[in-house]
Structure formats: structure tokens, C-alpha cells
Amino acid sequence: MSGKKEYGFLTQAFIFAVIMFVSNGIAGILPIPIPASVIGLVLLFTLLSAGVIKLEQVESLGAALTSLIGFLFVPSGISVMNSLGVMQKYGLSIVFVIFLATVILLAATGLFSQFILAAGSKKQKAAPLETAKKTAS
């Protein structure tokens, strides 16, 4: 018998509902438009990382929703189909902006990760020197 406790569908749905309710409230307060679903994902990740919510409390419902993700994107696909006039008029500009934003994001992520790795390696190199100085004293 495993040590994991099984949580029912209603318990897991209640946890997701509370997180979405709170994220909708946060989205209404923020001065910049951030989708409540994104805020909810960040909030869920934070609660899982902090140990407030255990993974087994949301795991099976999360897995079920993940398996339905293709179906959940149907409304956004339909809205793109309804916007074909805009896509026809500004399609090339939209593709260019998406490409440019992707390149900028990749470059910024690469530079930031190099900065973090360099700072970490400097810290690791400095630690043995400090230890050697303490033992020599």
C-alpha cells in the first residue's frame, strides 16, 4: 500500500475553484491586464512549491485536464477563424512581430541564464578560498 492519500474529484475541483476565484480577484485589482488563468497557474505553482498544497491534492484532476488540453484550445482556434479578415490584412505584420518577439525573448533568456551561471561559478570558486583562509587562521 502506498503512502499517498487519494483525494476525491470534488476536493480537487474545490482547490482549483478557490485558486481561480482568488486569481480572478487579483486580475481585477492589477493595473495591467494579465489573464486570470496565468495568475492562477503562478499561484498554484507558488502554493505547490511552498508546500501549502500537496501534489497529490491536485494531481489526478490536473492530469485529466492536461489530457484534454487540445479540446480546451478549440475556442481560441475558433476565434482565430473568426478573425481571418484581420489576419488577411495584418498577417505578415503579426508573423513578423511574433518572430521578432521570440528572438528577443530567446536572447534575453540566454543572456540572463549566462549571467546567473557566471554568478554561481564565481560563488563556488570563492567558497574554497574562504574555507582555506578560515582553516589557516
C-alpha positions in Angstrom: 0.0 0.0 0.0 1.4 3.4 -1.0 1.8 6.3 1.5 -0.1 8.7 -0.8 -3.6 9.7 0.2 -6.2 9.7 -2.5 -8.2 12.9 -2.8 -11.6 12.9 -4.4 -12.7 14.8 -7.5 -14.8 17.3 -5.6 -11.9 18.1 -3.2 -9.5 18.7 -6.1 -12.1 20.7 -8.1 -12.7 22.8 -4.9 -9.0 23.6 -4.7 -8.8 24.6 -8.4 -12.0 26.6 -8.0 -10.6 28.5 -5.0 -7.4 29.3 -6.8 -9.3 30.5 -9.9 -11.6 32.6 -7.7 -8.6 34.3 -6.0 -6.8 34.7 -9.3 -9.9 36.4 -10.8 -9.9 38.8 -7.9 -6.2 39.5 -8.3 -6.7 40.1 -12.1 -9.4 42.6 -11.3 -7.1 44.5 -9.0 -4.0 44.6 -11.1 -3.5 47.8 -13.2 -2.1 45.8 -16.1 -4.2 43.2 -18.0 -3.0 39.7 -17.0 -5.3 36.8 -17.7 -6.7 35.2 -14.5 -5.6 31.8 -15.8 -2.0 32.8 -15.9 -2.3 34.3 -12.4 -3.9 31.0 -11.3 -1.0 28.9 -12.7 1.5 31.1 -10.9 -0.5 30.9 -7.7 -0.8 27.1 -8.0 2.9 26.8 -8.6 3.7 29.0 -5.7 1.4 27.1 -3.3 2.8 23.7 -4.5 6.4 25.0 -4.1 5.7 26.4 -0.6 4.1 23.1 0.4 0.8 24.7 1.2 -0.9 22.4 -1.3 0.5 18.8 -1.7 0.8 17.5 -5.3 -1.5 14.5 -4.6 -4.2 17.0 -3.7 -4.4 18.2 -7.3 -2.5 15.6 -9.3 -5.3 13.5 -10.8 -7.5 16.4 -11.8 -4.5 18.2 -13.3 -3.6 15.1 -15.3 -7.2 14.8 -16.5 -7.3 18.5 -17.6 -3.9 18.1 -19.3 -5.2 15.2 -21.3 -8.0 17.5 -22.5 -5.8 20.4 -23.5 -6.3 20.0 -27.2 -10.1 20.2 -26.7 -9.7 23.2 -24.4 -7.9 25.1 -27.2 -10.8 24.8 -29.6 -12.4 28.1 -28.6 -9.2 30.0 -29.2 -8.9 28.3 -32.6 -12.5 29.3 -33.5 -11.8 32.9 -32.5 -8.8 32.9 -34.9 -11.0 31.6 -37.6 -13.5 34.4 -36.9 -10.6 36.9 -37.3 -9.5 35.8 -40.7 -10.1 39.3 -42.1 -7.7 40.8 -39.6 -5.2 38.0 -40.3 -5.5 38.6 -44.1 -4.9 42.4 -43.7 -2.2 42.3 -41.0 -1.0 38.7 -41.2 2.6 39.4 -42.4 3.0 42.1 -39.7 1.7 39.8 -37.0 4.1 37.0 -38.0 7.0 39.4 -38.1 6.2 40.7 -34.6 5.8 37.2 -33.2 9.2 36.2 -34.8 10.9 39.3 -33.5 9.5 38.9 -30.0 10.5 35.2 -30.0 14.1 36.1 -31.0 14.3 38.9 -28.3 12.9 36.6 -25.7 15.4 33.8 -26.5 18.3 36.3 -26.5 17.2 37.8 -23.2 16.7 34.3 -21.6 20.1 33.2 -22.9 21.9 36.3 -21.6 20.2 36.1 -18.2 21.0 32.4 -17.8 24.6 33.1 -18.7 24.7 35.8 -16.0 23.2 33.5 -13.4 25.6 30.7 -14.3 28.6 33.1 -14.1 27.5 34.4 -10.8 27.1 30.9 -9.4 30.5 29.8 -10.6 32.2 32.8 -9.1 30.5 32.0 -5.8 31.7 28.4 -6.0 35.2 29.5 -6.7 35.2 32.0 -3.8 33.9 29.4 -1.2 37.0 27.2 -1.1 39.2 30.2 -0.7 37.2 31.4 2.3 37.3 28.0 3.8 41.1 27.8 3.3 41.6 31.2 4.9 39.5 30.2 8.0 41.5 27.0 8.5 44.8 28.8 8.1 43.9 31.3 10.9 
